[in-house]
């Protein structure tokens, strides 16, 4: 048994020792790893599809998504009605298994995570796949999925909020407007899963605009947006129509982008309007299929100028 004096002596020595040494910062406690049930929740973009031993054409899956919530999985394919499934995972199996059930139809599958990718091998037949491969005549399909990182972005400096698929890159350019020189701020996110880019541009005007200057100002904003994507592309406006943006009116454009020395074509969807002393532009640009399938409605409808009330 330790004596009282010895215990006091140890306490004094310890207190002096601790005073002489720098205080160590508290140790960082790593967060508890997420379970597969937690990891799978969210929106997943389909970026690859294999069936019958062959990779399927991009138009067969581009823009399609799987969305997993705690008790439902939803497959969205183009303009078709979404399909909802009940889902379960079995992490004890190797490979890990997943079951999707809709209208008493059971789809058996296996799955694996790789960074931000999820691979599903699913079969509508009675036998569960045992490997991530398909063969001619088999009833299995392999879906390669990439997690969607859509989130609300708020720019307090410029004064707007918008939903975008990730943290945007900010760029500033000197531009010429009918009211004089100005600095345009661009916010840009490239969505690899959709193979498109989302852009927002805001240009504070150095002076008032006349009624005749608005058309030229919107044209300048459009050209500035297109130049951020590809300054060499030759744009051709396919359609133009007006749209209402709060108390102001703007225009919406569908544009084809012809690339020099190439048979490939790109596309862009653009919205432009003037509000107060600022010019706003929103654009989705990329390949033709990607632009058609992109989350344009979410992108456009989420855009809010500071102080603007949310629309129903």
C-alpha positions in Angstrom: 0.0 0.0 0.0 1.4 3.4 -1.0 2.0 5.8 1.9 0.2 9.2 2.1 3.5 11.1 2.0 4.7 9.2 -1.1 1.3 9.9 -2.7 1.7 13.7 -1.9 5.2 13.7 -3.3 4.1 12.1 -6.5 1.4 14.7 -6.8 3.8 17.6 -6.4 6.4 16.1 -8.8 3.6 15.5 -11.3 2.3 19.0 -11.0 5.7 20.6 -11.6 6.4 18.2 -14.5 3.1 19.1 -16.1 3.6 22.8 -15.6 7.0 22.6 -17.4 5.7 20.8 -20.4 3.4 22.2 -23.1 -0.2 21.0 -22.9 -1.0 18.5 -25.5 -4.1 19.2 -27.6 -7.0 16.7 -27.1 -6.8 13.7 -29.3 -9.1 13.7 -32.3 -11.6 11.0 -32.1 -12.4 9.5 -35.5 -16.0 9.5 -36.3 -17.7 6.1 -36.3 -17.5 4.5 -39.7 -20.8 4.5 -41.6 -22.6 1.3 -42.2 -23.3 0.2 -45.7 -27.0 1.0 -45.0 -25.9 4.6 -44.3 -23.4 4.8 -47.2 -25.9 3.7 -49.8 -28.4 6.5 -48.9 -28.5 9.4 -51.3 -28.8 10.1 -55.1 -26.7 8.0 -57.4 -26.1 8.9 -61.1 -25.9 6.0 -63.5 -22.6 6.4 -65.4 -22.3 3.0 -66.9 -24.4 0.0 -67.8 -23.4 -3.5 -69.0 -25.7 -6.3 -70.2 -25.1 -9.5 -72.2 -21.4 -9.1 -71.8 -21.3 -5.7 -73.5 -21.2 -2.1 -72.4 -24.5 -0.4 -73.4 -24.7 2.9 -75.4 -24.6 6.0 -73.3 -28.1 7.1 -74.4 -29.5 4.0 -72.6 -28.7 5.3 -69.2 -27.4 8.9 -69.3 -29.3 11.0 -66.8 -30.9 8.0 -65.1 -30.6 7.8 -61.3 -31.0 5.5 -58.3 -32.1 7.2 -55.1 -31.9 5.3 -51.8 -33.7 6.5 -48.7 -33.9 4.5 -45.4 -36.8 2.3 -46.6 -37.1 3.0 -50.4 -35.0 2.8 -53.6 -36.3 4.7 -56.6 -35.1 4.2 -60.2 -35.7 7.1 -62.5 -35.3 6.5 -66.3 -35.9 9.5 -68.6 -39.6 10.3 -69.0 -40.7 6.9 -67.7 -42.6 6.7 -64.4 -40.2 6.2 -61.5 -40.0 2.6 -60.1 -40.0 2.2 -56.3 -38.4 -0.7 -54.5 -38.1 -2.0 -51.0 -34.4 -2.9 -50.4 -32.3 -4.9 -48.0 -28.6 -5.5 -47.8 -26.6 -8.5 -46.4 -23.1 -7.4 -45.6 -22.1 -10.8 -44.1 -22.2 -12.5 -47.6 -19.2 -12.3 -50.0 -19.8 -10.6 -52.3 -22.3 -8.5 -50.3 -25.8 -8.9 -51.5 -28.7 -6.5 -52.2 -32.4 -7.4 -52.8 -34.9 -5.0 -54.5 -38.6 -5.8 -54.4 -41.3 -4.0 -56.4 -44.9 -5.3 -56.9 -44.0 -8.7 -55.6 -41.1 -9.0 -58.1 -37.7 -9.8 -56.4 -34.5 -8.6 -58.0 -31.4 -10.3 -56.6 -28.0 -8.7 -56.7 -24.6 -8.1 -55.4 -22.9 -4.7 -54.7 -19.6 -3.1 -53.8 -18.4 0.4 -52.9 -15.3 2.0 -54.4 -14.7 5.5 -53.2 -17.6 7.5 -54.5 -18.7 4.8 -56.9 -21.3 2.1 -56.3 -21.5 -1.0 -58.5 -24.7 -3.1 -58.6 -25.0 -6.4 -60.5 -28.7 -7.2 -60.6 -30.7 -10.1 -62.0 -34.4 -10.5 -62.6 -33.9 -14.3 -62.8 -34.0 -16.9 -60.0 -30.3 -17.0 -59.5 -28.3 -14.3 -57.7 -25.1 -13.1 -59.6 -21.9 -14.4 -58.0 -19.5 -12.0 -59.8 -19.5 -8.5 -61.3 -19.7 -9.7 -64.9 -22.4 -10.4 -67.5 -22.5 -12.9 -70.3 -24.5 -13.2 -73.5 -28.0 -14.5 -72.7 -27.7 -13.8 -69.0 -30.4 -12.1 -67.0 -27.9 -9.9 -65.2 -27.1 -6.2 -65.7 -24.3 -4.2 -64.1 -24.9 -0.6 -63.1 -22.0 1.7 -62.3 -23.2 4.6 -60.1 -21.5 7.8 -59.0 -22.8 9.7 -55.9 -24.5 12.9 -56.6 -23.2 15.8 -54.5 -26.0 18.3 -55.1 -26.1 20.9 -52.3 -27.3 24.4 -51.6 -24.6 27.0 -52.3 -24.9 30.5 -50.9 -22.7 33.3 -52.1 -23.1 36.1 -49.5 -20.7 38.4 -51.3 -22.8 38.5 -54.5 -26.1 37.7 -52.8 -27.7 34.6 -54.2 -28.3 30.9 -53.4 -28.6 28.0 -55.8 -28.4 24.2 -55.8 -25.4 22.8 -57.6 -23.8 19.3 -57.8 -20.8 20.2 -55.7 -18.7 23.1 -54.5 -18.3 25.6 -57.3 -15.1 27.1 -58.6 -15.1 30.9 -58.7 -13.7 32.9 -61.6 -13.7 36.7 -62.3 -13.4 38.3 -65.7 -13.4 41.8 -67.0 -16.4 42.3 -69.4 -17.7 45.0 -71.6 -21.4 46.0 -71.2 -23.4 48.8 -72.8 -23.2 50.6 -69.5 -19.4 50.3 -69.5 -16.6 48.0 -68.1 -17.6 45.5 -65.4 -16.3 42.5 -63.5 -18.3 39.3 -64.0 -18.2 36.6 -61.3 -18.7 33.1 -62.5 -19.5 30.1 -60.3 -18.8 26.8 -62.1 -19.3 23.1 -61.2 -18.4 20.3 -63.6 -20.7 17.2 -63.1 -18.6 14.3 -64.4 -21.5 11.9 -64.0 -23.8 13.9 -66.3 -20.8 15.2 -68.4 -22.1 18.7 -68.2 -21.1 22.0 -66.4 -23.3 24.2 -64.4 -22.5 27.9 -64.5 -23.9 31.0 -62.7 -22.7 34.5 -63.8 -23.4 37.8 -62.0 -22.4 41.2 -63.5 -22.9 44.4 -61.4 -23.6 47.1 -63.9 -21.5 50.3 -63.7 -24.4 52.5 -64.7 -28.1 52.5 -65.7 -29.3 50.7 -68.8 -31.6 52.2 -71.4 -34.5 50.1 -72.7 -32.6 49.4 -75.9 -29.5 48.3 -74.1 -31.1 45.3 -72.3 -31.0 43.1 -75.4 -27.3 43.9 -76.0 -26.5 43.3 -72.3 -28.1 39.9 -72.3 -26.2 39.0 -75.5 -23.0 40.0 -73.8 -23.8 37.9 -70.7 -24.6 34.9 -73.0 -21.3 35.2 -74.8 -19.3 35.5 -71.6 -20.9 32.3 -70.3 -20.2 30.4 -73.5 -16.6 31.6 -73.5 -16.0 30.1 -70.0 -17.0 26.6 -71.4 -15.2 26.8 -74.7 -14.0 30.0 -76.3 -13.4 28.3 -79.7 -16.9 26.7 -80.0 -19.3 28.3 -82.6 -22.7 28.8 -81.0 -25.9 28.5 -83.0 -29.2 29.5 -81.2 -31.8 26.8 -81.9 -34.7 28.4 -79.9 -35.4 31.4 -77.8 -38.3 32.2 -75.6 -39.2 34.6 -72.8 -39.5 33.6 -69.2 -40.5 35.4 -66.0 -37.9 35.8 -63.3 -39.6 37.4 -60.3 -40.5 41.0 -61.1 -38.3 41.0 -64.2 -38.4 39.3 -67.5 -35.6 37.4 -69.2 -35.0 35.0 -72.0 -34.3 31.3 -72.2 -32.1 29.8 -75.0 -31.3 26.4 -76.4 -27.9 26.5 -78.2 -25.9 24.1 -80.3 -22.1 24.4 -80.0 -20.1 23.4 -83.0 -16.5 22.5 -82.3 -13.8 23.5 -84.8 -12.2 20.7 -86.8 -14.5 18.2 -85.2 -17.8 16.4 -86.0 -18.7 16.4 -82.3 -21.3 18.9 -81.1 -22.1 20.3 -77.7 -25.2 22.0 -76.4 -26.2 24.6 -73.9 -29.3 25.7 -72.1 -29.2 29.3 -70.9 -31.3 31.7 -68.9 -30.5 35.4 -68.8 -32.2 38.3 -67.0 -31.5 41.8 -65.5 -32.6 42.5 -61.9 -31.9 45.9 -60.4 -28.3 46.9 -61.3 -27.1 43.3 -62.0 -27.2 40.9 -64.9 -27.7 37.2 -64.1 -27.0 34.2 -66.2 -27.5 30.5 -65.6 -26.2 27.9 -68.0 -25.9 24.1 -68.3 -23.5 23.1 -71.1 -21.9 19.8 -72.3 -22.7 17.0 -74.7 -26.2 17.0 -76.3 -27.5 13.9 -74.3 -26.1 15.3 -71.1 -27.8 18.6 -71.4 -31.1 17.0 -72.1 -30.8 14.8 -69.1 -29.2 17.2 -66.6 -31.0 18.5 -63.5 -31.9 21.7 -65.2 -35.2 22.2 -63.4 -33.6 21.8 -60.0 -30.8 24.2 -60.9 -33.0 26.9 -62.4 -35.8 26.7 -59.9 -33.5 26.8 -56.9 -31.8 30.1 -57.9 -32.7 32.9 -55.5 -31.5 36.5 -55.3 -30.9 37.6 -51.7 -34.2 38.8 -50.2 -36.3 37.1 -52.9 -39.0 35.0 -51.5 -39.1 31.3 -52.3 -41.6 30.4 -55.1 -44.1 27.6 -54.6 
